[in-house]
Amino acid sequence: MMGYEYNYGAMMGGWGWWGAIVCVIIVIDLVLLGIWLWKQINK
C-alpha cells in the first residue's frame, strides 16, 4: 500500500487538478462498470 500511495502522490504532483479529476472519473467509471457486470452475471 505504501508504494501505491507514493505512486498516487507522484501522479497528483505531475498532473495537478486535471489528474485528480481524471482519476476520480476513472474510478467512478470502473465502479459503475463493476456494478453493471455484477448485475449481468446475476441475471
Secondary structure, 3 states (H helix, E strand, C coil): CHHHHHHHHHHHHHHCHHHHHHHHHHHHHHHHHHHHHHHHHCC
